[in-house]
Amino acid sequence: MSRALRLLAAETGMVLREKLTWAVLATLFAALLLGAHMGAARVDAERAALAGAAAEEARAVATARETFARYAQPTPVKINAWQDPTNAFGYMTQFLTVHAVKPPSPLAALATGQSDVQPALVRVSFGSSTVFNDVAYELGSAARLKLGAFDFAFVLTVLVPLAVIALAGTRLSAEGDSGTLRLIAAQPIGPRAVAGAKFGAVAGILVAAILAQAGFALWATGAIRSVAGTTTTLALLAGTLAAYILLWVAACALVATLWRGAVAALSILVLAWTLFTVVVPAAASLAADLFTNKPSRIAAIDASRQVQDAFINGSAGPRLTAQWLNRIPGAAERADLVEAPEIKRLARDAHYDAELDAHRESFRTYDRQIAALSRWLALASPVTTFDFALQGAAGTDAGRHAAFLASAAAYRRTLRAFFEPRIVAQALNPVPVCGGCQARLDFDAYDAVPRFQPTLDLDAGRDASLRALAWLTAVGVGLALAAWVRLRIWPA
């Protein structure tokens, strides 16, 4: 054991004296700082957008209150229904300003994930009917999206393996090319001890250096402002990063046992990196599309058009409105309400929701299926396994977004349940207003309008990190054992 430790210490000193080691670590550190900075900037932009939405909501309520006070005075000016926030129907359809929001998690800066192509907030309104909940979202620059996000996860999942290959890819192979390996083999020491010292030294240096650099980069850039509730997840991610580094070191050791020389070893490792970074994720994406039945947005839009056309231009409108009224106590006898704009609108929206719910549910089901299938397909590559763990910890994964859209749809139903009874009650028994007042003045419960309650499942990030840690550890151990078996004797 003492001989092995002395050999490990000697190899560690040799690795630390190599200029390549410091060049690789310095480059990686710069990339980590840039990735953390980009992540922090993205999170700050998301928080600013959410703050802007909250300010917009507050301004809308303040404007409605001022308008109520102004409209409560007699005036000869006619006030149209679409200009009247003092009526529940007018406020709901024209003035209501509320959002469903997906606030960034404490670890959101770790990975961009789906956040650059999916909304962090959705305006919930009743001005128009649509099948989709995310139609008001602007993706931004198409050119920027095509380039992809340079973030902290990109550095850890894509660049760290290259750093490992640069430092460990030619261990043993370079000695074989130079003839030094024959001199080493002539000594009373086995190949396992030599390989263990060489690759162990690189592994120890890389794990310690990269963990320290990653932690410093996140601290220095302010990418993580609070670790409350996330300490376990961070610890698991640190272990996952270490397992990821060791996996690639084990891959380098296994390739070295092929004894094909340094150039061949580097070629094999770079090809493996390309395979698991580009080819396997692309194949997994194709497989996800193949094994799931993606519903057609065009078909859903066409169905929406047909339902609206049948209600508005066909004979179904009055009949469906009368049927909708019949379920309301005291409304069946009021035949005049069938032509009331607010009643027609409520009946129309209820009909739309019922007719289009199957399409909406098909998209929700697809989102859940693709998120679940992607988690399994990600295991085909260590790169995607680690990347999905980072996305899960950051709360930028597809699963969280699917849950967010579902909660946004539920919030819209909550708002409808709030306004509908008030609108019907006002239609059945209009509130008298002051003489000369043109507004209806029968709604001022602006503060009582339900607010969206965002949720954040911190356990999901912990579970994703734990799964990745277990899988990467298992794969790394398998590669290390394969290399250990092949290192029984020195090559002939």
The 8 nearest C-alpha neighbors of each residue, nearest first, counted from 0:
[[1, 3, 2, 4, 5, 6, 192, 7],
 [0, 2, 4, 3, 5, 6, 7, 8],
 [3, 1, 5, 0, 4, 6, 7, 192],
 [4, 2, 6, 0, 1, 5, 7, 192],
 [3, 5, 7, 1, 6, 2, 8, 0],
 [6, 4, 8, 2, 7, 3, 9, 1],
 [5, 7, 3, 9, 4, 8, 196, 2],
 [8, 6, 196, 4, 10, 5, 9, 11],
 [7, 9, 11, 5, 6, 10, 4, 12],
 [8, 10, 6, 12, 11, 7, 5, 13],
 [11, 9, 13, 7, 12, 8, 197, 200],
 [12, 10, 200, 8, 14, 9, 13, 7],
 [11, 13, 15, 9, 10, 14, 16, 8],
 [12, 14, 10, 16, 11, 15, 9, 17],
 [15, 13, 11, 17, 16, 12, 10, 20],
 [14, 16, 12, 13, 17, 11, 20, 21],
 [15, 17, 13, 14, 12, 18, 20, 21],
 [18, 16, 19, 14, 15, 20, 13, 21],
 [19, 17, 20, 21, 22, 16, 15, 23],
 [18, 20, 22, 17, 21, 23, 166, 165],
 [21, 19, 23, 18, 17, 22, 24, 15],
 [20, 22, 24, 23, 18, 19, 25, 17],
 [21, 23, 19, 25, 20, 24, 26, 18],
 [24, 22, 26, 20, 21, 25, 19, 27],
 [23, 25, 21, 27, 26, 22, 28, 20],
 [26, 24, 28, 22, 27, 23, 21, 29],
 [27, 25, 29, 23, 28, 24, 22, 30],
 [26, 28, 30, 24, 25, 29, 23, 31],
 [29, 27, 31, 25, 30, 26, 212, 24],
 [28, 30, 32, 26, 27, 31, 33, 25],
 [29, 31, 27, 33, 28, 32, 34, 26],
 [32, 30, 34, 28, 33, 29, 35, 27],
 [33, 31, 216, 29, 35, 30, 34, 36],
 [32, 34, 36, 30, 31, 35, 37, 29],
 [35, 33, 150, 151, 31, 37, 36, 32],
 [34, 36, 38, 32, 151, 37, 33, 217],
 [37, 35, 33, 39, 38, 34, 220, 32],
 [38, 36, 40, 34, 35, 39, 150, 33],
 [37, 39, 108, 35, 41, 36, 40, 150],
 [38, 40, 222, 36, 42, 108, 41, 37],
 [41, 39, 43, 37, 38, 42, 36, 44],
 [42, 40, 44, 38, 43, 39, 37, 45],
 [41, 43, 45, 39, 44, 40, 46, 108],
 [44, 42, 40, 46, 41, 45, 47, 39],
 [43, 45, 47, 41, 42, 46, 48, 40],
 [46, 44, 42, 48, 47, 43, 49, 41],
 [47, 45, 43, 49, 48, 44, 50, 42],
 [48, 46, 50, 44, 45, 49, 51, 43],
 [49, 47, 51, 45, 46, 50, 44, 52],
 [50, 48, 52, 46, 51, 47, 53, 45],
 [49, 51, 47, 53, 52, 48, 46, 54],
 [52, 50, 48, 54, 49, 53, 47, 55],
 [51, 53, 55, 49, 50, 54, 48, 56],
 [54, 52, 50, 56, 55, 51, 49, 57],
 [55, 53, 51, 57, 56, 52, 58, 50],
 [54, 56, 52, 58, 53, 57, 51, 59],
 [57, 55, 53, 59, 96, 54, 58, 97],
 [56, 58, 54, 60, 59, 55, 61, 53],
 [59, 57, 61, 55, 56, 60, 62, 54],
 [58, 60, 62, 56, 57, 61, 63, 55],
 [61, 59, 63, 57, 62, 58, 64, 445],
 [62, 60, 58, 64, 63, 59, 57, 65],
 [61, 63, 59, 65, 60, 64, 58, 66],
 [62, 64, 66, 60, 61, 65, 84, 67],
 [65, 63, 67, 61, 66, 62, 60, 68],
 [66, 64, 62, 68, 67, 63, 69, 61],
 [65, 67, 63, 69, 64, 68, 70, 62],
 [68, 66, 64, 70, 65, 69, 85, 71],
 [67, 69, 65, 71, 66, 70, 64, 72],
 [70, 68, 66, 71, 67, 72, 65, 64],
 [69, 71, 67, 72, 68, 66, 438, 436],
 [72, 70, 68, 69, 67, 436, 73, 440],
 [71, 73, 70, 436, 69, 74, 68, 435],
 [74, 72, 436, 435, 434, 71, 75, 437],
 [73, 75, 76, 436, 435, 72, 437, 70],
 [76, 74, 77, 435, 73, 437, 436, 78],
 [77, 75, 74, 78, 437, 73, 436, 435],
 [76, 78, 437, 75, 79, 74, 438, 436],
 [79, 77, 437, 438, 82, 76, 80, 83],
 [78, 80, 82, 81, 77, 83, 438, 437],
 [79, 81, 83, 82, 89, 78, 86, 438],
 [80, 82, 79, 83, 89, 93, 84, 92],
 [83, 81, 79, 80, 78, 84, 89, 93],
 [82, 84, 80, 85, 81, 89, 86, 438],
 [85, 83, 90, 86, 89, 63, 94, 82],
 [86, 84, 440, 442, 83, 67, 441, 439],
 [85, 87, 442, 89, 84, 441, 88, 439],
 [88, 86, 90, 442, 89, 422, 91, 418],
 [87, 89, 91, 90, 86, 422, 92, 341],
 [90, 88, 86, 92, 84, 91, 87, 81],
 [89, 91, 84, 94, 87, 88, 93, 95],
 [92, 90, 95, 88, 89, 93, 87, 94],
 [91, 93, 126, 125, 89, 90, 88, 94],
 [94, 92, 90, 89, 91, 95, 126, 81],
 [95, 93, 90, 91, 96, 84, 92, 89],
 [94, 96, 91, 90, 93, 97, 92, 124],
 [97, 95, 56, 94, 59, 98, 124, 55],
 [96, 98, 123, 56, 122, 95, 99, 124],
 [99, 97, 122, 123, 121, 100, 120, 96],
 [98, 100, 121, 120, 407, 451, 122, 123],
 [101, 99, 120, 119, 98, 102, 453, 121],
 [100, 102, 119, 120, 453, 103, 403, 99],
 [103, 101, 100, 104, 119, 46, 453, 49],
 [104, 102, 107, 101, 42, 105, 394, 45],
 [103, 105, 107, 106, 394, 393, 102, 455],
 [104, 106, 107, 225, 223, 103, 226, 224],
 [107, 105, 393, 104, 108, 109, 223, 392],
 [108, 106, 393, 104, 109, 103, 105, 394],
 [109, 107, 38, 39, 106, 222, 110, 42],
 [108, 110, 151, 107, 393, 106, 152, 389],
 [111, 109, 152, 390, 112, 108, 393, 389],
 [110, 112, 114, 113, 395, 150, 115, 148],
 [111, 113, 395, 110, 390, 114, 396, 115],
 [112, 114, 395, 116, 115, 117, 396, 397],
 [113, 115, 117, 116, 112, 111, 395, 118],
 [114, 116, 113, 117, 111, 112, 138, 144],
 [115, 117, 114, 113, 138, 118, 144, 139],
 [118, 116, 114, 113, 115, 119, 400, 138],
 [119, 117, 120, 136, 121, 114, 116, 133],
 [118, 120, 101, 100, 117, 102, 121, 45],
 [121, 119, 100, 118, 99, 101, 98, 122],
 [122, 120, 99, 98, 123, 133, 100, 118],
 [123, 121, 98, 97, 124, 99, 120, 135],
 [124, 122, 98, 97, 121, 411, 99, 125],
 [123, 125, 126, 122, 95, 92, 96, 97],
 [126, 124, 92, 127, 91, 128, 123, 93],
 [125, 127, 92, 124, 93, 128, 91, 94],
 [128, 126, 125, 129, 124, 92, 348, 93],
 [129, 127, 125, 130, 126, 348, 351, 303],
 [130, 128, 131, 127, 303, 132, 300, 134],
 [129, 131, 359, 355, 299, 300, 132, 303],
 [132, 130, 129, 133, 134, 359, 296, 362],
 [131, 133, 134, 404, 408, 130, 407, 121],
 [134, 132, 135, 131, 136, 121, 118, 404],
 [135, 133, 136, 132, 131, 129, 137, 121],
 [136, 134, 133, 137, 121, 122, 132, 118],
 [137, 135, 134, 133, 118, 138, 121, 117],
 [136, 138, 139, 135, 118, 134, 116, 117],
 [139, 137, 116, 136, 140, 115, 117, 141],
 [140, 138, 137, 141, 144, 143, 115, 116],
 [139, 141, 143, 142, 144, 138, 145, 137],
 [140, 142, 144, 143, 145, 139, 138, 146],
 [143, 141, 145, 140, 144, 146, 139, 147],
 [144, 142, 146, 140, 145, 141, 147, 139],
 [143, 145, 141, 147, 146, 142, 140, 148],
 [146, 144, 142, 147, 143, 141, 140, 148],
 [147, 145, 143, 144, 142, 148, 149, 141],
 [148, 146, 144, 145, 143, 149, 142, 115],
 [147, 149, 150, 146, 111, 144, 153, 143],
 [150, 148, 153, 34, 147, 151, 37, 154],
 [149, 151, 34, 153, 152, 148, 38, 37],
 [150, 152, 34, 35, 154, 109, 153, 110],
 [151, 153, 110, 155, 154, 150, 156, 109],
 [154, 152, 150, 156, 151, 157, 155, 149],
 [153, 155, 158, 151, 152, 157, 156, 31],
 [156, 154, 152, 159, 153, 157, 158, 151],
 [155, 157, 153, 382, 154, 152, 159, 158],
 [156, 158, 153, 154, 159, 155, 160, 276],
 [159, 157, 154, 161, 160, 155, 156, 162],
 [158, 160, 162, 155, 161, 157, 156, 163],
 [161, 159, 163, 162, 158, 164, 157, 247],
 [162, 160, 164, 158, 163, 159, 165, 157],
 [161, 163, 159, 165, 160, 164, 23, 166],
 [162, 164, 160, 166, 161, 165, 167, 159],
 [163, 165, 168, 161, 167, 162, 166, 160],
 [166, 164, 162, 163, 168, 167, 161, 23],
 [167, 165, 163, 164, 168, 162, 20, 201],
 [168, 166, 164, 170, 169, 163, 165, 251],
 [167, 169, 164, 251, 265, 165, 170, 166],
 [170, 168, 172, 261, 173, 167, 171, 264],
 [169, 171, 172, 167, 168, 173, 197, 255],
 [170, 172, 174, 173, 169, 175, 255, 180],
 [173, 171, 261, 260, 169, 175, 174, 170],
 [174, 172, 176, 261, 169, 175, 171, 170],
 [175, 173, 179, 180, 171, 177, 172, 176],
 [174, 176, 180, 172, 178, 173, 177, 179],
 [177, 175, 173, 174, 178, 260, 172, 261],
 [176, 178, 174, 179, 175, 173, 180, 172],
 [179, 177, 175, 180, 176, 181, 174, 182],
 [180, 178, 174, 182, 181, 177, 175, 183],
 [179, 181, 175, 174, 183, 178, 182, 184],
 [182, 180, 184, 183, 179, 178, 185, 175],
 [181, 183, 185, 179, 180, 184, 186, 178],
 [184, 182, 180, 185, 181, 186, 179, 188],
 [185, 183, 181, 186, 182, 180, 489, 188],
 [184, 186, 182, 183, 181, 187, 188, 180],
 [185, 187, 184, 183, 188, 182, 189, 181],
 [188, 186, 185, 189, 184, 183, 190, 192],
 [189, 187, 186, 190, 192, 184, 193, 183],
 [188, 190, 191, 192, 193, 187, 488, 184],
 [191, 189, 193, 192, 486, 489, 194, 488],
 [192, 190, 194, 193, 189, 486, 195, 483],
 [191, 193, 195, 190, 194, 189, 196, 3],
 [194, 192, 190, 196, 195, 191, 197, 189],
 [193, 195, 197, 191, 196, 192, 198, 190],
 [196, 194, 192, 199, 193, 198, 197, 191],
 [195, 197, 7, 199, 193, 194, 198, 200],
 [198, 196, 194, 200, 199, 195, 10, 193],
 [197, 199, 201, 200, 195, 196, 194, 202],
 [200, 198, 202, 196, 195, 201, 197, 203],
 [199, 201, 11, 203, 198, 197, 202, 196],
 [200, 202, 198, 204, 199, 203, 205, 167],
 [203, 201, 199, 205, 200, 204, 206, 198],
 [202, 204, 200, 206, 201, 205, 199, 207],
 [203, 205, 201, 207, 202, 206, 208, 200],
 [204, 206, 208, 202, 207, 203, 209, 201],
 [207, 205, 203, 209, 208, 204, 241, 202],
 [208, 206, 204, 210, 205, 209, 203, 211],
 [207, 209, 205, 211, 210, 206, 204, 212],
 [210, 208, 212, 211, 206, 205, 207, 213],
 [209, 211, 213, 207, 212, 208, 206, 214],
 [212, 210, 208, 214, 209, 213, 215, 207],
 [211, 213, 209, 215, 214, 210, 28, 208],
 [214, 212, 216, 210, 215, 211, 209, 217],
 [213, 215, 211, 217, 212, 216, 210, 218],
 [214, 216, 218, 212, 217, 213, 219, 211],
 [217, 215, 32, 213, 219, 218, 214, 212],
 [216, 218, 222, 214, 215, 220, 219, 35],
 [219, 217, 215, 221, 216, 220, 214, 222],
 [218, 220, 216, 221, 217, 215, 222, 32],
 [221, 219, 222, 36, 217, 218, 216, 35],
 [222, 220, 218, 223, 219, 224, 217, 39],
 [221, 223, 39, 217, 220, 108, 35, 224],
 [224, 222, 221, 225, 217, 106, 105, 218],
 [225, 223, 221, 222, 226, 105, 218, 106],
 [224, 226, 227, 223, 105, 229, 106, 228],
 [225, 227, 229, 230, 228, 105, 224, 223],
 [228, 226, 229, 225, 230, 105, 224, 231],
 [227, 229, 230, 226, 457, 231, 232, 105],
 [228, 230, 232, 226, 227, 231, 233, 457],
 [231, 229, 233, 232, 226, 228, 234, 227],
 [230, 232, 234, 233, 229, 235, 461, 228],
 [233, 231, 461, 235, 229, 234, 230, 236],
 [234, 232, 236, 230, 235, 231, 229, 237],
 [233, 235, 237, 231, 232, 236, 230, 238],
 [234, 236, 238, 232, 233, 237, 464, 239],
 [237, 235, 239, 233, 238, 234, 464, 240],
 [236, 238, 234, 240, 239, 235, 233, 241],
 [237, 239, 235, 241, 236, 240, 242, 234],
 [240, 238, 468, 236, 242, 241, 237, 243],
 [241, 239, 243, 237, 242, 238, 236, 244],
 [240, 242, 238, 244, 243, 239, 206, 245],
 [243, 241, 239, 245, 240, 244, 472, 246],
 [242, 244, 240, 246, 241, 245, 239, 471],
 [245, 243, 241, 247, 246, 242, 240, 248],
 [244, 246, 248, 242, 247, 243, 249, 241],
 [247, 245, 475, 249, 243, 244, 248, 242],
 [246, 248, 250, 249, 244, 245, 251, 160],
 [247, 249, 245, 251, 250, 246, 252, 244],
 [248, 250, 252, 479, 246, 247, 251, 478],
 [251, 249, 247, 253, 248, 252, 478, 254],
 [252, 250, 248, 254, 168, 249, 253, 255],
 [253, 251, 249, 255, 250, 254, 482, 248],
 [254, 252, 482, 250, 256, 255, 251, 249],
 [253, 255, 251, 256, 252, 257, 264, 250],
 [254, 256, 252, 257, 253, 258, 172, 251],
 [257, 255, 258, 253, 254, 485, 482, 252],
 [256, 258, 255, 254, 259, 253, 264, 260],
 [259, 257, 256, 255, 260, 172, 490, 175],
 [260, 258, 257, 263, 264, 261, 172, 255],
 [259, 261, 172, 263, 258, 262, 176, 264],
 [260, 262, 172, 264, 169, 173, 263, 265],
 [263, 261, 265, 264, 260, 266, 259, 169],
 [262, 264, 266, 265, 261, 260, 259, 267],
 [263, 265, 261, 267, 266, 262, 254, 260],
 [264, 266, 268, 262, 267, 263, 168, 269],
 [267, 265, 263, 269, 264, 268, 270, 262],
 [268, 266, 270, 264, 265, 269, 263, 271],
 [267, 269, 271, 265, 270, 266, 272, 264],
 [270, 268, 272, 266, 271, 267, 265, 273],
 [269, 271, 273, 267, 268, 272, 274, 266],
 [270, 272, 274, 268, 269, 273, 267, 275],
 [271, 273, 269, 275, 270, 274, 276, 268],
 [274, 272, 270, 276, 271, 277, 275, 269],
 [273, 275, 278, 271, 272, 276, 277, 279],
 [274, 276, 279, 380, 272, 273, 277, 278],
 [277, 275, 273, 274, 272, 382, 278, 280],
 [278, 276, 273, 274, 280, 275, 279, 281],
 [277, 279, 274, 281, 280, 282, 275, 276],
 [278, 280, 282, 275, 281, 277, 274, 283],
 [281, 279, 283, 282, 278, 277, 284, 276],
 [280, 282, 284, 278, 283, 279, 277, 285],
 [281, 283, 279, 285, 284, 280, 286, 278],
 [284, 282, 286, 280, 281, 285, 376, 279],
 [285, 283, 281, 287, 282, 286, 280, 288],
 [284, 286, 282, 288, 283, 287, 289, 281],
 [285, 287, 289, 283, 288, 284, 290, 282],
 [286, 288, 284, 290, 289, 285, 283, 291],
 [287, 289, 285, 286, 291, 290, 284, 293],
 [288, 290, 286, 287, 291, 285, 292, 284],
 [291, 289, 287, 288, 286, 292, 372, 285],
 [292, 290, 288, 289, 293, 287, 369, 368],
 [291, 293, 294, 290, 365, 288, 289, 368],
 [292, 294, 291, 365, 295, 288, 362, 361],
 [295, 293, 292, 362, 296, 361, 365, 358],
 [294, 296, 298, 297, 299, 293, 300, 362],
 [295, 297, 299, 298, 300, 294, 301, 130],
 [296, 298, 300, 295, 299, 301, 302, 294],
 [299, 297, 301, 295, 296, 300, 302, 294],
 [298, 300, 296, 302, 297, 301, 358, 303],
 [301, 299, 303, 297, 302, 298, 296, 304],
 [300, 302, 304, 298, 303, 299, 297, 305],
 [303, 301, 299, 305, 300, 304, 298, 306],
 [304, 302, 300, 306, 301, 305, 307, 299],
 [305, 303, 301, 307, 302, 306, 308, 300],
 [304, 306, 308, 302, 303, 307, 309, 301],
 [307, 305, 303, 309, 308, 304, 302, 310],
 [308, 306, 310, 304, 305, 309, 311, 303],
 [307, 309, 305, 311, 310, 306, 312, 304],
 [310, 308, 313, 306, 307, 312, 311, 305],
 [311, 309, 316, 307, 315, 308, 313, 312],
 [312, 310, 308, 309, 313, 316, 307, 315],
 [311, 313, 308, 309, 310, 314, 316, 307],
 [314, 312, 309, 315, 310, 311, 316, 308],
 [315, 313, 316, 317, 312, 310, 318, 309],
 [314, 316, 318, 310, 313, 317, 319, 309],
 [315, 317, 310, 319, 318, 314, 311, 320],
 [318, 316, 320, 319, 315, 321, 337, 314],
 [317, 319, 321, 315, 320, 316, 322, 314],
 [320, 318, 322, 316, 321, 317, 315, 323],
 [319, 321, 323, 317, 346, 322, 318, 343],
 [320, 322, 324, 318, 323, 319, 337, 317],
 [323, 321, 319, 325, 320, 324, 318, 326],
 [322, 324, 320, 321, 325, 346, 326, 319],
 [325, 323, 321, 322, 326, 327, 330, 331],
 [326, 324, 331, 322, 327, 323, 321, 330],
 [325, 327, 324, 323, 328, 322, 331, 330],
 [326, 328, 325, 324, 330, 329, 331, 323],
 [329, 327, 330, 326, 331, 325, 324, 332],
 [328, 330, 331, 327, 332, 333, 427, 325],
 [331, 329, 333, 332, 327, 328, 324, 325],
 [330, 332, 325, 333, 329, 324, 334, 327],
 [333, 331, 330, 334, 329, 325, 335, 336],
 [332, 334, 330, 335, 331, 336, 329, 337],
 [335, 333, 336, 337, 332, 331, 330, 321],
 [334, 336, 333, 337, 338, 339, 332, 330],
 [335, 337, 339, 338, 334, 333, 342, 426],
 [338, 336, 335, 339, 334, 321, 320, 343],
 [339, 337, 336, 335, 340, 343, 342, 317],
 [338, 340, 336, 342, 341, 337, 343, 335],
 [341, 339, 343, 342, 344, 338, 337, 336],
 [340, 342, 344, 343, 339, 345, 88, 422],
 [343, 341, 345, 344, 339, 340, 346, 336],
 [344, 342, 340, 346, 341, 345, 347, 320],
 [343, 345, 347, 341, 342, 346, 340, 348],
 [346, 344, 342, 348, 347, 343, 349, 341],
 [347, 345, 349, 320, 343, 344, 348, 323],
 [346, 348, 344, 350, 345, 349, 343, 351],
 [349, 347, 351, 345, 350, 346, 352, 344],
 [348, 350, 346, 352, 347, 351, 345, 353],
 [349, 351, 347, 353, 348, 352, 354, 346],
 [352, 350, 348, 354, 353, 349, 355, 347],
 [353, 351, 349, 355, 350, 354, 356, 348],
 [352, 354, 350, 356, 351, 355, 349, 357],
 [355, 353, 351, 352, 356, 350, 357, 306],
 [356, 354, 352, 358, 357, 353, 351, 359],
 [355, 357, 359, 358, 353, 352, 354, 360],
 [356, 358, 360, 355, 359, 361, 354, 353],
 [359, 357, 361, 355, 356, 360, 299, 362],
 [360, 358, 356, 362, 361, 357, 130, 363],
 [359, 361, 363, 357, 362, 358, 356, 364],
 [360, 362, 364, 358, 359, 363, 365, 357],
 [363, 361, 365, 359, 364, 360, 366, 294],
 [364, 362, 360, 366, 365, 361, 359, 367],
 [365, 363, 361, 367, 362, 366, 360, 368],
 [364, 366, 362, 368, 367, 363, 369, 361],
 [367, 365, 363, 369, 364, 368, 401, 370],
 [366, 368, 364, 370, 365, 369, 371, 363],
 [367, 369, 365, 371, 370, 366, 372, 364],
 [368, 370, 372, 366, 371, 367, 373, 365],
 [369, 371, 373, 367, 398, 368, 372, 397],
 [370, 372, 368, 374, 373, 369, 367, 375],
 [373, 371, 369, 375, 374, 370, 368, 376],
 [374, 372, 376, 370, 375, 371, 369, 377],
 [373, 375, 377, 371, 372, 376, 370, 378],
 [376, 374, 372, 373, 377, 378, 371, 379],
 [377, 375, 373, 378, 374, 379, 283, 372],
 [376, 378, 383, 384, 374, 379, 375, 373],
 [377, 379, 384, 376, 380, 375, 381, 383],
 [380, 378, 377, 376, 381, 279, 384, 383],
 [379, 381, 382, 275, 378, 383, 377, 384],
 [382, 380, 384, 383, 385, 471, 378, 379],
 [381, 383, 380, 385, 384, 156, 276, 386],
 [384, 382, 386, 377, 385, 380, 381, 387],
 [385, 383, 381, 377, 378, 387, 382, 386],
 [384, 386, 388, 383, 382, 387, 381, 467],
 [385, 387, 383, 389, 388, 384, 382, 390],
 [388, 386, 390, 384, 389, 385, 383, 391],
 [387, 389, 464, 463, 385, 391, 386, 390],
 [390, 388, 386, 392, 387, 391, 393, 110],
 [391, 389, 387, 393, 396, 395, 110, 392],
 [390, 392, 460, 388, 394, 389, 393, 396],
 [460, 391, 393, 389, 390, 394, 388, 106],
 [394, 392, 107, 106, 390, 391, 395, 109],
 [393, 395, 391, 392, 396, 104, 390, 107],
 [396, 394, 112, 390, 393, 113, 114, 111],
 [395, 397, 390, 398, 391, 112, 399, 394],
 [398, 396, 400, 399, 370, 113, 401, 395],
 [397, 399, 401, 370, 400, 396, 402, 367],
 [400, 398, 402, 401, 397, 396, 403, 394],
 [399, 401, 403, 397, 402, 398, 404, 396],
 [402, 400, 398, 404, 403, 399, 366, 397],
 [401, 403, 399, 405, 400, 404, 406, 398],
 [402, 404, 400, 406, 405, 401, 399, 407],
 [405, 403, 407, 401, 406, 402, 408, 400],
 [404, 406, 402, 408, 403, 407, 409, 401],
 [405, 407, 409, 403, 408, 404, 410, 402],
 [408, 406, 404, 410, 409, 405, 99, 403],
 [409, 407, 411, 405, 406, 410, 404, 412],
 [410, 408, 406, 412, 407, 411, 405, 413],
 [411, 409, 413, 407, 412, 408, 406, 414],
 [410, 412, 414, 408, 413, 409, 415, 407],
 [411, 413, 415, 409, 410, 414, 416, 408],
 [414, 412, 410, 416, 411, 415, 409, 417],
 [415, 413, 417, 411, 416, 412, 410, 418],
 [414, 416, 412, 418, 417, 413, 419, 411],
 [415, 417, 413, 414, 419, 418, 412, 420],
 [418, 416, 414, 415, 419, 413, 420, 448],
 [417, 419, 415, 421, 416, 420, 422, 414],
 [418, 420, 422, 421, 416, 415, 417, 423],
 [421, 419, 423, 422, 418, 424, 417, 416],
 [422, 420, 424, 418, 419, 423, 425, 87],
 [421, 423, 419, 425, 420, 424, 87, 88],
 [424, 422, 426, 420, 425, 421, 427, 419],
 [425, 423, 421, 427, 426, 422, 428, 420],
 [424, 426, 429, 428, 422, 423, 427, 421],
 [425, 427, 423, 424, 428, 429, 422, 336],
 [428, 426, 424, 425, 423, 429, 330, 336],
 [427, 429, 425, 426, 424, 430, 423, 431],
 [430, 428, 425, 426, 427, 431, 424, 441],
 [429, 431, 441, 428, 432, 425, 439, 440],
 [432, 430, 429, 433, 439, 440, 441, 434],
 [433, 431, 430, 436, 434, 439, 440, 438],
 [432, 434, 436, 435, 431, 73, 71, 72],
 [435, 433, 436, 432, 73, 437, 72, 431],
 [434, 436, 73, 74, 433, 437, 75, 72],
 [437, 435, 73, 433, 434, 438, 74, 72],
 [436, 438, 78, 77, 435, 74, 439, 73],
 [439, 437, 440, 436, 70, 78, 83, 85],
 [438, 440, 441, 86, 85, 432, 437, 430],
 [441, 439, 85, 438, 442, 86, 432, 71],
 [440, 442, 86, 439, 85, 430, 443, 87],
 [443, 441, 86, 85, 87, 440, 444, 84],
 [442, 444, 445, 85, 441, 64, 67, 440],
 [445, 443, 447, 446, 442, 448, 87, 441],
 [446, 444, 447, 443, 448, 60, 442, 63],
 [445, 447, 448, 444, 60, 449, 443, 450],
 [446, 448, 444, 445, 449, 450, 443, 417],
 [447, 449, 446, 445, 450, 444, 417, 414],
 [450, 448, 447, 414, 451, 413, 417, 446],
 [451, 449, 452, 448, 97, 98, 410, 99],
 [450, 452, 99, 453, 410, 449, 98, 100],
 [451, 453, 450, 454, 99, 100, 410, 406],
 [454, 452, 451, 101, 100, 455, 102, 99],
 [453, 455, 452, 456, 101, 403, 102, 406],
 [456, 454, 457, 453, 104, 394, 102, 101],
 [455, 457, 458, 459, 454, 460, 394, 399],
 [456, 458, 459, 460, 455, 461, 229, 228],
 [457, 459, 461, 456, 460, 462, 232, 463],
 [460, 458, 462, 457, 461, 456, 463, 391],
 [392, 461, 459, 391, 463, 458, 462, 457],
 [460, 462, 232, 458, 464, 459, 463, 465],
 [461, 463, 465, 459, 464, 460, 458, 466],
 [464, 462, 388, 460, 466, 465, 461, 391],
 [465, 463, 388, 467, 461, 462, 466, 235],
 [464, 466, 462, 468, 467, 463, 461, 469],
 [467, 465, 463, 469, 468, 464, 470, 462],
 [466, 468, 464, 470, 465, 469, 471, 384],
 [469, 467, 239, 465, 471, 466, 470, 472],
 [468, 470, 466, 472, 467, 471, 473, 465],
 [471, 469, 473, 467, 472, 468, 466, 474],
 [472, 470, 474, 468, 473, 469, 467, 475],
 [471, 473, 475, 469, 470, 474, 242, 468],
 [472, 474, 470, 476, 471, 475, 477, 469],
 [475, 473, 477, 471, 476, 472, 470, 478],
 [476, 474, 246, 472, 478, 477, 473, 471],
 [475, 477, 479, 473, 474, 478, 472, 480],
 [476, 478, 474, 480, 475, 479, 473, 481],
 [479, 477, 481, 475, 480, 476, 249, 250],
 [478, 480, 249, 476, 482, 481, 477, 483],
 [481, 479, 483, 477, 482, 478, 476, 484],
 [480, 482, 478, 484, 483, 479, 477, 485],
 [481, 483, 253, 479, 485, 480, 484, 252],
 [484, 482, 480, 486, 481, 485, 479, 191],
 [483, 485, 481, 482, 486, 487, 480, 479],
 [484, 486, 482, 483, 487, 256, 481, 488],
 [485, 487, 483, 484, 488, 191, 190, 482],
 [486, 488, 485, 484, 191, 190, 489, 483],
 [489, 487, 486, 190, 490, 189, 485, 191],
 [488, 490, 190, 491, 184, 486, 487, 189],
 [491, 489, 488, 258, 256, 486, 184, 190],
 [490, 489, 488, 181, 258, 184, 180, 175]]
